[in-house]
Amino acid sequence: MQQQDSPRSRPSTVLAPGEPPAVVVERRTGTSPFVFACDHASWRIPQSLGTLGLEPSAALTHVAWDIGALQVALLLSAALDAPLVRQNYSRLVIDCNRLPAAADSIAVVSDSMRIAGNEQLDAAAREARAAEIFSPYHDALNALLEERQQAGKRSILVAIHSFTPRYGGVSRPWHIGLMHRRDARLGAALLRLLREELHVGDNEPYTIQDVDYTLPVHGEVRGIAHVGIEIRQDLVGAPEGQQRFATVLARTLPLAATTLV
């Protein structure tokens, strides 16, 4: 019987030659114990998928990416000399912080907005997006953490996200939110520090769910300290705000890490 090719070895059907890679790793050999991940860093949609049925302006809104998150993550990476693994395509193509089998892995509706290009996808189309975008991103993050472990380097995983100020017609007052679940050490320490100067949500507006991927798989399963950081998008939509939050986090993250045992 002829052996079938694995999804990773098949010809690309999503990303065209010359398009940006699915994942970029910054400062791979950084000296910091922190490793930053940015799951929703980009609004980019592969050429093969057109606009996913969205108006061009819609593709730049919070439904497509985490506004300001990448810029804050890049500033943190530089300030702390820390590796950063960032995903290079819109979460509307495939959400890299969801189990591929999850209902909203490839959303057909996001914040009441219909994503027509994601409707009625067959198994092959879903598999192609997972193989070309989701898997390379998580393979790169896993490889980096594995390299550091083999080299005897300590790793503390921090996922950088942002959230819209209003969702479903409800205002969200927090400046920043922290996500933690089975290992709350870093989240609790960071919460105490950040509450001295910011309105901080403790597992608000989001918490780690069973369908989430990055922190459960690379943090909880690997057994390393981790936290998810959500920043309100209207506060990091411009360079001044991005620098402000990066400066605050570059100061408080190392202090919080000193409490870890």
PyRosetta script that sets phi, psi and omega in degrees:
from pyrosetta import init, pose_from_sequence

init()
pose = pose_from_sequence("MQQQDSPRSRPSTVLAPGEPPAVVVERRTGTSPFVFACDHASWRIPQSLGTLGLEPSAALTHVAWDIGALQVALLLSAALDAPLVRQNYSRLVIDCNRLPAAADSIAVVSDSMRIAGNEQLDAAAREARAAEIFSPYHDALNALLEERQQAGKRSILVAIHSFTPRYGGVSRPWHIGLMHRRDARLGAALLRLLREELHVGDNEPYTIQDVDYTLPVHGEVRGIAHVGIEIRQDLVGAPEGQQRFATVLARTLPLAATTLV")
pose.set_psi(1, 135.1)
pose.set_omega(1, -179.4)
pose.set_phi(2, -75.8)
pose.set_psi(2, 131.6)
pose.set_omega(2, -179.0)
pose.set_phi(3, -76.4)
pose.set_psi(3, 133.8)
pose.set_omega(3, 178.5)
pose.set_phi(4, -78.0)
pose.set_psi(4, 148.0)
pose.set_omega(4, 174.9)
pose.set_phi(5, -68.0)
pose.set_psi(5, 147.4)
pose.set_omega(5, 173.5)
pose.set_phi(6, -74.1)
pose.set_psi(6, 158.3)
pose.set_omega(6, 179.5)
pose.set_phi(7, -55.1)
pose.set_psi(7, -33.8)
pose.set_omega(7, -176.9)
pose.set_phi(8, -71.1)
pose.set_psi(8, -21.7)
pose.set_omega(8, -176.5)
pose.set_phi(9, -97.2)
pose.set_psi(9, -4.2)
pose.set_omega(9, -179.9)
pose.set_phi(10, -76.7)
pose.set_psi(10, 156.8)
pose.set_omega(10, 176.5)
pose.set_phi(11, -58.9)
pose.set_psi(11, 147.3)
pose.set_omega(11, -179.4)
pose.set_phi(12, -65.2)
pose.set_psi(12, 135.2)
pose.set_omega(12, 175.3)
pose.set_phi(13, -119.3)
pose.set_psi(13, -8.1)
pose.set_omega(13, -178.3)
pose.set_phi(14, -108.4)
pose.set_psi(14, -53.3)
pose.set_omega(14, -178.3)
pose.set_phi(15, -94.4)
pose.set_psi(15, 127.0)
pose.set_omega(15, 179.8)
pose.set_phi(16, -83.8)
pose.set_psi(16, 156.8)
pose.set_omega(16, 175.2)
pose.set_phi(17, -56.0)
pose.set_psi(17, 135.5)
pose.set_omega(17, 179.6)
pose.set_phi(18, 92.0)
pose.set_psi(18, -13.3)
pose.set_omega(18, 176.3)
pose.set_phi(19, -75.0)
pose.set_psi(19, 155.4)
pose.set_omega(19, 179.6)
pose.set_phi(20, -58.1)
pose.set_psi(20, 151.8)
pose.set_omega(20, 178.0)
pose.set_phi(21, -67.6)
pose.set_psi(21, 163.2)
pose.set_omega(21, -179.2)
pose.set_phi(22, -69.7)
pose.set_psi(22, -24.2)
pose.set_omega(22, -174.6)
pose.set_phi(23, -141.8)
pose.set_psi(23, 144.7)
pose.set_omega(23, 174.0)
pose.set_phi(24, -127.5)
pose.set_psi(24, 134.5)
pose.set_omega(24, 176.5)
pose.set_phi(25, -111.4)
pose.set_psi(25, 119.2)
pose.set_omega(25, 177.8)
pose.set_phi(26, -99.4)
pose.set_psi(26, 142.9)
pose.set_omega(26, 174.5)
pose.set_phi(27, 49.2)
pose.set_psi(27, 52.5)
pose.set_omega(27, -177.2)
pose.set_phi(28, -55.0)
pose.set_psi(28, -35.8)
pose.set_omega(28, -177.1)
pose.set_phi(29, -100.2)
pose.set_psi(29, 22.2)
pose.set_omega(29, 179.4)
pose.set_phi(30, -54.2)
pose.set_psi(30, 149.6)
pose.set_omega(30, -173.9)
pose.set_phi(31, -87.2)
pose.set_psi(31, -12.1)
pose.set_omega(31, -177.6)
pose.set_phi(32, -71.0)
pose.set_psi(32, 151.5)
pose.set_omega(32, 171.4)
pose.set_phi(33, -72.7)
pose.set_psi(33, -17.6)
pose.set_omega(33, -178.1)
pose.set_phi(34, -77.3)
pose.set_psi(34, 139.3)
pose.set_omega(34, 171.4)
pose.set_phi(35, -124.3)
pose.set_psi(35, 120.0)
pose.set_omega(35, -178.3)
pose.set_phi(36, -97.8)
pose.set_psi(36, 142.6)
pose.set_omega(36, 175.4)
pose.set_phi(37, -126.7)
pose.set_psi(37, 138.7)
pose.set_omega(37, 178.0)
pose.set_phi(38, -128.3)
pose.set_psi(38, 97.1)
pose.set_omega(38, -173.9)
pose.set_phi(39, -71.4)
pose.set_psi(39, -31.2)
pose.set_omega(39, -172.3)
pose.set_phi(40, -123.5)
pose.set_psi(40, 51.8)
pose.set_omega(40, -170.9)
pose.set_phi(41, -79.1)
pose.set_psi(41, -17.5)
pose.set_omega(41, -169.1)
pose.set_phi(42, -136.5)
pose.set_psi(42, 150.9)
pose.set_omega(42, 173.7)
pose.set_phi(43, -96.2)
pose.set_psi(43, 0.3)
pose.set_omega(43, -172.7)
pose.set_phi(44, -62.0)
pose.set_psi(44, 138.6)
pose.set_omega(44, 175.8)
pose.set_phi(45, -119.4)
pose.set_psi(45, 131.1)
pose.set_omega(45, 179.6)
pose.set_phi(46, -56.8)
pose.set_psi(46, 147.2)
pose.set_omega(46, -178.9)
pose.set_phi(47, -56.4)
pose.set_psi(47, -35.6)
pose.set_omega(47, -176.0)
pose.set_phi(48, -65.5)
pose.set_psi(48, -19.1)
pose.set_omega(48, -177.3)
pose.set_phi(49, -101.4)
pose.set_psi(49, 3.1)
pose.set_omega(49, 179.8)
pose.set_phi(50, 60.8)
pose.set_psi(50, -128.2)
pose.set_omega(50, 179.0)
pose.set_phi(51, -107.6)
pose.set_psi(51, 7.0)
pose.set_omega(51, -173.8)
pose.set_phi(52, 58.9)
pose.set_psi(52, 22.4)
pose.set_omega(52, 179.2)
pose.set_phi(53, 82.8)
pose.set_psi(53, 7.6)
pose.set_omega(53, -178.2)
pose.set_phi(54, -95.5)
pose.set_psi(54, 150.4)
pose.set_omega(54, 167.6)
pose.set_phi(55, -66.2)
pose.set_psi(55, 146.5)
pose.set_omega(55, -178.4)
pose.set_phi(56, -52.9)
pose.set_psi(56, -38.3)
pose.set_omega(56, -179.1)
pose.set_phi(57, -66.5)
pose.set_psi(57, -33.5)
pose.set_omega(57, -179.1)
pose.set_phi(58, -67.0)
pose.set_psi(58, -33.3)
pose.set_omega(58, -178.7)
pose.set_phi(59, -67.7)
pose.set_psi(59, -12.7)
pose.set_omega(59, 179.7)
pose.set_phi(60, -100.3)
pose.set_psi(60, 1.0)
pose.set_omega(60, -177.7)
pose.set_phi(61, -88.4)
pose.set_psi(61, -178.1)
pose.set_omega(61, -176.9)
pose.set_phi(62, -65.2)
pose.set_psi(62, -17.4)
pose.set_omega(62, 179.1)
pose.set_phi(63, -68.1)
pose.set_psi(63, -23.7)
pose.set_omega(63, -173.7)
pose.set_phi(64, -97.9)
pose.set_psi(64, -25.0)
pose.set_omega(64, -175.8)
pose.set_phi(65, -162.4)
pose.set_psi(65, 174.1)
pose.set_omega(65, 178.0)
pose.set_phi(66, -96.8)
pose.set_psi(66, 97.8)
pose.set_omega(66, -176.3)
pose.set_phi(67, -57.4)
pose.set_psi(67, 128.7)
pose.set_omega(67, 176.1)
pose.set_phi(68, 83.3)
pose.set_psi(68, -15.4)
pose.set_omega(68, -174.8)
pose.set_phi(69, -64.9)
pose.set_psi(69, -44.6)
pose.set_omega(69, -178.2)
pose.set_phi(70, -63.1)
pose.set_psi(70, -42.9)
pose.set_omega(70, -178.0)
pose.set_phi(71, -63.1)
pose.set_psi(71, -41.6)
pose.set_omega(71, 176.7)
pose.set_phi(72, -64.1)
pose.set_psi(72, -42.7)
pose.set_omega(72, -179.3)
pose.set_phi(73, -63.6)
pose.set_psi(73, -40.2)
pose.set_omega(73, 178.5)
pose.set_phi(74, -64.5)
pose.set_psi(74, -41.8)
pose.set_omega(74, 178.1)
pose.set_phi(75, -64.6)
pose.set_psi(75, -41.0)
pose.set_omega(75, 177.2)
pose.set_phi(76, -64.3)
pose.set_psi(76, -43.1)
pose.set_omega(76, 178.7)
pose.set_phi(77, -57.5)
pose.set_psi(77, -43.0)
pose.set_omega(77, -179.8)
pose.set_phi(78, -70.9)
pose.set_psi(78, -43.0)
pose.set_omega(78, -176.3)
pose.set_phi(79, -65.7)
pose.set_psi(79, -35.8)
pose.set_omega(79, -175.3)
pose.set_phi(80, -103.5)
pose.set_psi(80, -0.6)
pose.set_omega(80, -173.7)
pose.set_phi(81, 52.9)
pose.set_psi(81, 53.9)
pose.set_omega(81, -174.6)
pose.set_phi(82, -116.8)
pose.set_psi(82, 142.5)
pose.set_omega(82, 174.7)
pose.set_phi(83, -62.7)
pose.set_psi(83, 148.2)
pose.set_omega(83, 176.6)
pose.set_phi(84, -135.2)
pose.set_psi(84, 126.4)
pose.set_omega(84, 175.6)
pose.set_phi(85, -110.0)
pose.set_psi(85, 118.6)
pose.set_omega(85, -175.6)
pose.set_phi(86, -125.6)
pose.set_psi(86, 140.2)
pose.set_omega(86, -179.2)
pose.set_phi(87, -87.7)
pose.set_psi(87, 140.6)
pose.set_omega(87, -164.9)
pose.set_phi(88, -107.6)
pose.set_psi(88, 7.3)
pose.set_omega(88, -179.0)
pose.set_phi(89, -136.4)
pose.set_psi(89, 158.5)
pose.set_omega(89, -174.8)
pose.set_phi(90, -60.2)
pose.set_psi(90, 146.0)
pose.set_omega(90, 175.4)
pose.set_phi(91, -66.2)
pose.set_psi(91, -14.5)
pose.set_omega(91, 176.7)
pose.set_phi(92, -74.3)
pose.set_psi(92, -20.8)
pose.set_omega(92, 174.9)
pose.set_phi(93, -73.8)
pose.set_psi(93, -51.9)
pose.set_omega(93, 168.9)
pose.set_phi(94, -163.1)
pose.set_psi(94, 135.9)
pose.set_omega(94, -177.8)
pose.set_phi(95, -83.2)
pose.set_psi(95, 115.4)
pose.set_omega(95, -176.6)
pose.set_phi(96, -81.2)
pose.set_psi(96, 4.7)
pose.set_omega(96, 170.4)
pose.set_phi(97, -115.5)
pose.set_psi(97, 32.4)
pose.set_omega(97, 175.3)
pose.set_phi(98, -135.4)
pose.set_psi(98, 143.5)
pose.set_omega(98, 169.9)
pose.set_phi(99, -56.4)
pose.set_psi(99, 135.1)
pose.set_omega(99, -179.6)
pose.set_phi(100, -56.1)
pose.set_psi(100, -26.1)
pose.set_omega(100, 179.5)
pose.set_phi(101, -83.5)
pose.set_psi(101, -7.0)
pose.set_omega(101, -178.2)
pose.set_phi(102, -68.0)
pose.set_psi(102, 150.4)
pose.set_omega(102, -177.0)
pose.set_phi(103, -60.5)
pose.set_psi(103, -34.7)
pose.set_omega(103, -177.9)
pose.set_phi(104, -101.6)
pose.set_psi(104, 19.3)
pose.set_omega(104, 174.4)
pose.set_phi(105, -59.0)
pose.set_psi(105, -43.1)
pose.set_omega(105, 173.2)
pose.set_phi(106, -124.3)
pose.set_psi(106, 96.8)
pose.set_omega(106, -169.4)
pose.set_phi(107, -71.9)
pose.set_psi(107, 139.2)
pose.set_omega(107, 172.6)
pose.set_phi(108, -100.0)
pose.set_psi(108, -16.5)
pose.set_omega(108, 174.0)
pose.set_phi(109, -141.1)
pose.set_psi(109, 134.5)
pose.set_omega(109, 176.5)
pose.set_phi(110, -136.3)
pose.set_psi(110, 120.1)
pose.set_omega(110, -177.2)
pose.set_phi(111, 46.7)
pose.set_psi(111, 49.6)
pose.set_omega(111, 178.4)
pose.set_phi(112, 70.9)
pose.set_psi(112, 4.8)
pose.set_omega(112, 178.7)
pose.set_phi(113, -96.3)
pose.set_psi(113, 125.4)
pose.set_omega(113, 179.8)
pose.set_phi(114, -74.8)
pose.set_psi(114, 132.2)
pose.set_omega(114, 177.0)
pose.set_phi(115, -108.3)
pose.set_psi(115, 84.0)
pose.set_omega(115, -171.1)
pose.set_phi(116, -60.5)
pose.set_psi(116, -33.8)
pose.set_omega(116, -178.3)
pose.set_phi(117, -69.9)
pose.set_psi(117, -7.7)
pose.set_omega(117, 178.2)
pose.set_phi(118, -104.1)
pose.set_psi(118, 1.0)
pose.set_omega(118, -177.5)
pose.set_phi(119, -81.5)
pose.set_psi(119, 142.3)
pose.set_omega(119, 173.5)
pose.set_phi(120, 56.7)
pose.set_psi(120, 39.6)
pose.set_omega(120, 175.1)
pose.set_phi(121, -75.4)
pose.set_psi(121, 139.0)
pose.set_omega(121, 175.9)
pose.set_phi(122, -84.8)
pose.set_psi(122, 173.3)
pose.set_omega(122, -175.6)
pose.set_phi(123, -61.4)
pose.set_psi(123, -36.6)
pose.set_omega(123, -178.7)
pose.set_phi(124, -65.7)
pose.set_psi(124, -39.7)
pose.set_omega(124, -179.9)
pose.set_phi(125, -67.0)
pose.set_psi(125, -41.0)
pose.set_omega(125, 178.6)
pose.set_phi(126, -66.2)
pose.set_psi(126, -42.7)
pose.set_omega(126, -179.9)
pose.set_phi(127, -62.9)
pose.set_psi(127, -37.5)
pose.set_omega(127, -179.4)
pose.set_phi(128, -65.1)
pose.set_psi(128, -42.3)
pose.set_omega(128, 179.0)
pose.set_phi(129, -64.8)
pose.set_psi(129, -40.3)
pose.set_omega(129, 178.3)
pose.set_phi(130, -64.8)
pose.set_psi(130, -42.4)
pose.set_omega(130, -176.3)
pose.set_phi(131, -70.0)
pose.set_psi(131, -33.9)
pose.set_omega(131, -173.6)
pose.set_phi(132, -96.9)
pose.set_psi(132, -18.2)
pose.set_omega(132, -176.6)
pose.set_phi(133, -124.4)
pose.set_psi(133, -55.2)
pose.set_omega(133, -177.9)
pose.set_phi(134, -63.4)
pose.set_psi(134, -53.7)
pose.set_omega(134, -173.9)
pose.set_phi(135, -64.7)
pose.set_psi(135, -44.3)
pose.set_omega(135, 178.5)
pose.set_phi(136, -59.3)
pose.set_psi(136, -37.4)
pose.set_omega(136, 179.3)
pose.set_phi(137, -63.7)
pose.set_psi(137, -50.5)
pose.set_omega(137, -177.3)
pose.set_phi(138, -74.5)
pose.set_psi(138, -29.5)
pose.set_omega(138, 173.6)
pose.set_phi(139, -62.4)
pose.set_psi(139, -41.0)
pose.set_omega(139, -178.9)
pose.set_phi(140, -67.0)
pose.set_psi(140, -41.8)
pose.set_omega(140, 179.4)
pose.set_phi(141, -67.0)
pose.set_psi(141, -42.5)
pose.set_omega(141, 178.2)
pose.set_phi(142, -63.4)
pose.set_psi(142, -42.9)
pose.set_omega(142, -179.6)
pose.set_phi(143, -63.0)
pose.set_psi(143, -41.1)
pose.set_omega(143, 179.2)
pose.set_phi(144, -63.7)
pose.set_psi(144, -46.4)
pose.set_omega(144, 179.4)
pose.set_phi(145, -64.7)
pose.set_psi(145, -36.6)
pose.set_omega(145, 178.2)
pose.set_phi(146, -66.8)
pose.set_psi(146, -42.6)
pose.set_omega(146, 177.3)
pose.set_phi(147, -58.4)
pose.set_psi(147, -44.7)
pose.set_omega(147, -178.7)
pose.set_phi(148, -65.5)
pose.set_psi(148, -39.9)
pose.set_omega(148, 178.4)
pose.set_phi(149, -63.9)
pose.set_psi(149, -44.7)
pose.set_omega(149, -179.9)
pose.set_phi(150, -63.9)
pose.set_psi(150, -30.2)
pose.set_omega(150, 179.7)
pose.set_phi(151, -86.2)
pose.set_psi(151, 0.4)
pose.set_omega(151, 179.7)
pose.set_phi(152, 77.4)
pose.set_psi(152, 19.9)
pose.set_omega(152, 179.4)
pose.set_phi(153, -90.3)
pose.set_psi(153, 138.0)
pose.set_omega(153, 174.4)
pose.set_phi(154, -72.6)
pose.set_psi(154, 140.7)
pose.set_omega(154, 177.4)
pose.set_phi(155, -129.4)
pose.set_psi(155, 133.2)
pose.set_omega(155, 174.1)
pose.set_phi(156, -124.1)
pose.set_psi(156, 116.9)
pose.set_omega(156, -172.8)
pose.set_phi(157, -91.5)
pose.set_psi(157, 128.8)
pose.set_omega(157, 178.9)
pose.set_phi(158, -129.4)
pose.set_psi(158, 118.6)
pose.set_omega(158, 177.7)
pose.set_phi(159, -96.6)
pose.set_psi(159, 126.1)
pose.set_omega(159, -177.3)
pose.set_phi(160, -103.3)
pose.set_psi(160, 123.3)
pose.set_omega(160, 178.6)
pose.set_phi(161, -132.5)
pose.set_psi(161, 173.9)
pose.set_omega(161, 169.6)
pose.set_phi(162, -140.5)
pose.set_psi(162, 159.4)
pose.set_omega(162, -177.4)
pose.set_phi(163, -132.3)
pose.set_psi(163, 149.6)
pose.set_omega(163, -179.5)
pose.set_phi(164, -72.3)
pose.set_psi(164, 142.8)
pose.set_omega(164, -177.8)
pose.set_phi(165, -63.3)
pose.set_psi(165, -24.5)
pose.set_omega(165, 177.0)
pose.set_phi(166, -133.5)
pose.set_psi(166, 138.0)
pose.set_omega(166, 178.2)
pose.set_phi(167, -142.0)
pose.set_psi(167, 127.0)
pose.set_omega(167, -178.0)
pose.set_phi(168, 61.4)
pose.set_psi(168, 29.5)
pose.set_omega(168, 179.6)
pose.set_phi(169, 79.9)
pose.set_psi(169, 4.3)
pose.set_omega(169, -177.6)
pose.set_phi(170, -109.0)
pose.set_psi(170, 130.2)
pose.set_omega(170, 178.2)
pose.set_phi(171, -74.4)
pose.set_psi(171, 147.5)
pose.set_omega(171, 178.2)
pose.set_phi(172, -118.6)
pose.set_psi(172, 110.7)
pose.set_omega(172, -169.9)
pose.set_phi(173, -80.5)
pose.set_psi(173, -17.2)
pose.set_omega(173, -172.9)
pose.set_phi(174, -67.4)
pose.set_psi(174, 143.7)
pose.set_omega(174, 170.9)
pose.set_phi(175, -77.4)
pose.set_psi(175, -36.6)
pose.set_omega(175, -175.1)
pose.set_phi(176, -150.7)
pose.set_psi(176, 147.5)
pose.set_omega(176, 177.3)
pose.set_phi(177, -126.6)
pose.set_psi(177, 147.8)
pose.set_omega(177, 179.6)
pose.set_phi(178, -117.2)
pose.set_psi(178, 134.5)
pose.set_omega(178, -179.7)
pose.set_phi(179, -112.8)
pose.set_psi(179, 126.9)
pose.set_omega(179, 175.8)
pose.set_phi(180, -154.7)
pose.set_psi(180, 162.3)
pose.set_omega(180, -176.7)
pose.set_phi(181, -144.9)
pose.set_psi(181, -93.3)
pose.set_omega(181, -174.7)
pose.set_phi(182, -75.0)
pose.set_psi(182, -24.5)
pose.set_omega(182, 177.9)
pose.set_phi(183, -122.9)
pose.set_psi(183, 98.3)
pose.set_omega(183, -175.1)
pose.set_phi(184, -99.2)
pose.set_psi(184, 9.6)
pose.set_omega(184, -174.4)
pose.set_phi(185, -58.9)
pose.set_psi(185, -53.9)
pose.set_omega(185, -177.2)
pose.set_phi(186, -69.7)
pose.set_psi(186, -41.4)
pose.set_omega(186, 179.8)
pose.set_phi(187, -61.2)
pose.set_psi(187, -42.7)
pose.set_omega(187, -179.1)
pose.set_phi(188, -66.3)
pose.set_psi(188, -41.8)
pose.set_omega(188, 179.5)
pose.set_phi(189, -66.4)
pose.set_psi(189, -42.4)
pose.set_omega(189, -180.0)
pose.set_phi(190, -66.9)
pose.set_psi(190, -36.8)
pose.set_omega(190, 178.0)
pose.set_phi(191, -58.4)
pose.set_psi(191, -46.4)
pose.set_omega(191, -179.7)
pose.set_phi(192, -61.3)
pose.set_psi(192, -41.2)
pose.set_omega(192, -177.5)
pose.set_phi(193, -71.5)
pose.set_psi(193, -45.4)
pose.set_omega(193, -175.4)
pose.set_phi(194, -71.3)
pose.set_psi(194, -28.7)
pose.set_omega(194, -179.6)
pose.set_phi(195, -68.4)
pose.set_psi(195, -9.2)
pose.set_omega(195, 175.8)
pose.set_phi(196, -72.2)
pose.set_psi(196, -20.0)
pose.set_omega(196, -176.4)
pose.set_phi(197, -138.7)
pose.set_psi(197, -5.8)
pose.set_omega(197, -176.6)
pose.set_phi(198, -136.7)
pose.set_psi(198, 159.7)
pose.set_omega(198, 171.2)
pose.set_phi(199, -85.4)
pose.set_psi(199, 108.4)
pose.set_omega(199, -170.1)
pose.set_phi(200, -112.0)
pose.set_psi(200, 133.3)
pose.set_omega(200, 174.6)
pose.set_phi(201, -93.4)
pose.set_psi(201, 130.0)
pose.set_omega(201, 176.3)
pose.set_phi(202, -93.2)
pose.set_psi(202, 104.3)
pose.set_omega(202, -171.0)
pose.set_phi(203, 57.0)
pose.set_psi(203, 36.3)
pose.set_omega(203, 173.4)
pose.set_phi(204, -135.4)
pose.set_psi(204, 141.5)
pose.set_omega(204, -1.0)
pose.set_phi(205, -80.7)
pose.set_psi(205, -0.8)
pose.set_omega(205, 179.0)
pose.set_phi(206, -130.5)
pose.set_psi(206, 153.9)
pose.set_omega(206, 171.8)
pose.set_phi(207, -128.6)
pose.set_psi(207, 168.4)
pose.set_omega(207, 178.8)
pose.set_phi(208, -74.7)
pose.set_psi(208, 126.4)
pose.set_omega(208, -179.1)
pose.set_phi(209, -109.9)
pose.set_psi(209, 164.1)
pose.set_omega(209, 178.6)
pose.set_phi(210, -63.2)
pose.set_psi(210, -26.3)
pose.set_omega(210, 179.9)
pose.set_phi(211, -84.2)
pose.set_psi(211, -8.7)
pose.set_omega(211, 176.8)
pose.set_phi(212, -69.5)
pose.set_psi(212, 162.2)
pose.set_omega(212, -174.1)
pose.set_phi(213, -124.4)
pose.set_psi(213, -53.0)
pose.set_omega(213, -166.8)
pose.set_phi(214, -59.9)
pose.set_psi(214, -56.7)
pose.set_omega(214, -177.4)
pose.set_phi(215, -72.5)
pose.set_psi(215, -41.2)
pose.set_omega(215, 176.2)
pose.set_phi(216, -60.1)
pose.set_psi(216, -43.6)
pose.set_omega(216, -174.2)
pose.set_phi(217, -80.6)
pose.set_psi(217, -48.5)
pose.set_omega(217, -174.9)
pose.set_phi(218, -88.7)
pose.set_psi(218, -18.7)
pose.set_omega(218, 177.6)
pose.set_phi(219, -102.2)
pose.set_psi(219, -61.6)
pose.set_omega(219, -175.9)
pose.set_phi(220, -66.7)
pose.set_psi(220, -50.2)
pose.set_omega(220, -177.3)
pose.set_phi(221, -65.4)
pose.set_psi(221, -40.0)
pose.set_omega(221, -179.8)
pose.set_phi(222, -74.2)
pose.set_psi(222, -21.7)
pose.set_omega(222, 177.1)
pose.set_phi(223, 80.6)
pose.set_psi(223, 30.0)
pose.set_omega(223, 178.2)
pose.set_phi(224, -109.9)
pose.set_psi(224, 153.8)
pose.set_omega(224, 177.5)
pose.set_phi(225, -60.8)
pose.set_psi(225, 143.5)
pose.set_omega(225, -175.4)
pose.set_phi(226, -160.5)
pose.set_psi(226, 161.1)
pose.set_omega(226, 175.3)
pose.set_phi(227, -159.2)
pose.set_psi(227, 150.0)
pose.set_omega(227, 171.2)
pose.set_phi(228, -104.4)
pose.set_psi(228, 135.9)
pose.set_omega(228, -179.5)
pose.set_phi(229, -118.5)
pose.set_psi(229, 122.5)
pose.set_omega(229, 177.7)
pose.set_phi(230, -113.2)
pose.set_psi(230, 127.7)
pose.set_omega(230, -179.7)
pose.set_phi(231, -118.1)
pose.set_psi(231, 138.3)
pose.set_omega(231, -178.1)
pose.set_phi(232, -67.3)
pose.set_psi(232, 130.3)
pose.set_omega(232, -167.9)
pose.set_phi(233, -64.8)
pose.set_psi(233, -31.9)
pose.set_omega(233, 179.7)
pose.set_phi(234, -69.7)
pose.set_psi(234, -14.8)
pose.set_omega(234, 179.1)
pose.set_phi(235, -91.6)
pose.set_psi(235, -14.6)
pose.set_omega(235, -179.1)
pose.set_phi(236, -128.4)
pose.set_psi(236, 23.6)
pose.set_omega(236, 179.1)
pose.set_phi(237, -79.7)
pose.set_psi(237, -14.6)
pose.set_omega(237, -178.9)
pose.set_phi(238, -126.1)
pose.set_psi(238, 159.8)
pose.set_omega(238, -175.7)
pose.set_phi(239, -56.8)
pose.set_psi(239, -36.4)
pose.set_omega(239, -178.2)
pose.set_phi(240, -62.6)
pose.set_psi(240, -44.5)
pose.set_omega(240, 179.4)
pose.set_phi(241, -67.7)
pose.set_psi(241, -38.7)
pose.set_omega(241, 178.1)
pose.set_phi(242, -60.7)
pose.set_psi(242, -43.5)
pose.set_omega(242, 179.3)
pose.set_phi(243, -66.5)
pose.set_psi(243, -39.2)
pose.set_omega(243, -180.0)
pose.set_phi(244, -59.7)
pose.set_psi(244, -49.7)
pose.set_omega(244, -176.4)
pose.set_phi(245, -72.2)
pose.set_psi(245, -34.2)
pose.set_omega(245, 176.2)
pose.set_phi(246, -64.1)
pose.set_psi(246, -39.3)
pose.set_omega(246, 179.3)
pose.set_phi(247, -65.4)
pose.set_psi(247, -45.2)
pose.set_omega(247, 178.8)
pose.set_phi(248, -61.1)
pose.set_psi(248, -46.2)
pose.set_omega(248, -177.9)
pose.set_phi(249, -70.6)
pose.set_psi(249, -35.2)
pose.set_omega(249, 178.3)
pose.set_phi(250, -65.2)
pose.set_psi(250, -25.5)
pose.set_omega(250, 177.6)
pose.set_phi(251, -85.2)
pose.set_psi(251, -41.4)
pose.set_omega(251, -171.6)
pose.set_phi(252, -87.0)
pose.set_psi(252, -30.1)
pose.set_omega(252, -180.0)
pose.set_phi(253, -60.4)
pose.set_psi(253, -48.2)
pose.set_omega(253, 178.0)
pose.set_phi(254, -62.4)
pose.set_psi(254, -35.5)
pose.set_omega(254, 177.9)
pose.set_phi(255, -65.0)
pose.set_psi(255, -42.9)
pose.set_omega(255, 178.5)
pose.set_phi(256, -63.4)
pose.set_psi(256, -36.6)
pose.set_omega(256, -178.1)
pose.set_phi(257, -66.3)
pose.set_psi(257, -24.3)
pose.set_omega(257, -179.8)
pose.set_phi(258, -69.1)
pose.set_psi(258, -16.0)
pose.set_omega(258, 179.8)
pose.set_phi(259, -86.2)
pose.set_psi(259, -9.1)
pose.set_omega(259, -177.0)
pose.set_phi(260, -75.1)
pose.set_psi(260, 144.3)
pose.set_omega(260, 177.9)
pose.set_phi(261, -119.0)
pose.dump_pdb("model.pdb")
